[in-house]
Every structure is written in structure tokens, then in C-alpha cells.
């Protein structure tokens, strides 16, 4: 059964918006650094801020969209909030990025290294 064109356009627009929001949240360098750090294990915001060398308020501000989009999960332990990554989403996503960089980037992924 062929879908009417207005349904196909609606589906593409909906996916475009979802992709835009998904990648917009991940496009921030502080958020990516937080995710990369949290891949090593759960941390509270103070530990994460120290590890990133950032102000705690800046880290908290950047954790909000990661939590809202469920890239990061929060567990309360008394007064403490521990942040951890959603491995179901981020493990395959980071593997995909690494594979793409190694397989398809002209420099074999070296373009991902910081320029000095």
C-alpha cells in the first residue's frame, strides 16, 4: 500500500525535527565532554565539574538537556544526585561515530584529534 504524499512529508518532517533536537543536544562541547567523562562511571555534579575543570553551575546547566532527552540518567542517594549515561543509546552511538571516523574520514579519524 502506497502512502499518500502528505503522510510521507509529515513523517519526514517529524523525523527531521527529532534528529535536529537529538543532535542539537549533543552538539555542545561541554555536554559531549560530560558524556565522555560519565562513560567511565557515575558521578555527582561536583565530581563531574572538577573532572571537567568547569564551574558546577555550568555543568548543571548542561546536564539538564542531557537528562531531559534521557542521554543521562539520575539516581538519588539521600541528598546526592548521581549522574550516569544511558548506555543503551550512547554505547552504540559512540561506536558508530568511532567506526565512521576510522572508516570514512580521509585522515582515518585523526581529524577528531584537537588541533595544536
N, C-alpha and C positions, 0 to 999 in steps of 0.2 A: 504494500500500500504506500503510495507516494503522499508525503505530507504537503499541505498547501504552503506556498511560498511565505505567507505571513507567519506561519508556525516556525519555519526554518529560520527566518530572520529573528524572531523572538528568542529562539533557543540560542542562536549565535550571540545576540546582544547580551543575554543573561550570562553566558559563559564568559564573554569578554569582560563584563563588569566583575564577575567573580575572580577571574585571572588578574584583572587590574588591582583589585583590593588585596589579593593574595600576595602579588609581587610588590605592591607598594609597601606593605608592612615589612617585607623582607629587604627592601632596598636601602634601608637606613644602616650605615656602618656600625653605629653603636648597638643596634639590635642584633646585627649579624655577629658582632663580637660577643655579645651576651649569649647568644645561642651556642656559638662555638665553645665558650667557656663552660656553659651548663652541660654540654655534651660529656664533660669529664665527671659530672656529678652534681647533685642537688646543692644549692646554696641559698642562704638568706640574702637580702638585698645589700646588707653591709659587706658581706664577704664578696659578693659579686662586684660591688663598687670598688672595693680595694683591689680585687684581681684585675679589673679593667682600668684602674687608675682614673676613675671618674667620680664626680660628686654623686652622693647617694640619691639626691633629688633627680638628677639627670637619668640615672639608671632606673629609678622608679617610674619616671615619666615614659621611658622607652619600654619598660616591661608591660605597661598597660595594654598597648595594642597586641603584643605577643600573647598575653593572657586572653584578651577578648577574642582573638582569632584561634585560640587553642593551640598555638605553637608551643606554648609554655603552660605547664600545669602548676597549681599552687596547693600546697598542703599545709594546713595549720597544725602547729605543735605548740600548744599553750599560746603564748603571745607572739611566737615566732612564725613567720611565713616562709616556707621553703619552696623554692622555685626549681622545677626540673623540666626538661624538654619532653615534648610529645614524640617519643621515638618512632611510633607508627608512621608519622608523617616525615620527620626530619632525617631519620636514617636513610630511607630510600632517596629523599631529595638531595641530600649531600653526596650520596654515592653517584647519583645521576650527574650532578654538577662536576664532580671529580672525573667521572668517565668521559663526559663531554670535553672537558678541558684537555685531558690526556689524549683523546682520540681525534678531536676535530680542530682544536686550536692550532694554528700554524706553528706556534712555539712549543707545542707539546705540553701546554699547561703552565709554562714559565711566565706567561703573560699575567698570571694570577699573583706572581710574586710582587712585592712592593718595589716600586722604582726607587733607586737610591740617588 
